[in-house]
Amino acid sequence: MKSSTKFWEIADNRGVADLFKGKLLKITLFVNSV
């Protein structure tokens, strides 16, 4: 669990987490619209 937390810390620093969340949000909206 600690390694995944470290991963998210690195991802947040790189802004990757925001991109991933954005894609996740788009997918969720797409699924909801269907």
Contacts in CASP RR format, 6 or more apart in sequence:
PFRMAT RR
TARGET T0000
AUTHOR 0000-0000-0000
METHOD contacts of the structure
MODEL  1
MKSSTKFWEIADNRGVADLFKGKLLKITLFVNSV
8 17 0 8 1.000
10 16 0 8 1.000
11 17 0 8 1.000
11 20 0 8 1.000
12 18 0 8 1.000
END
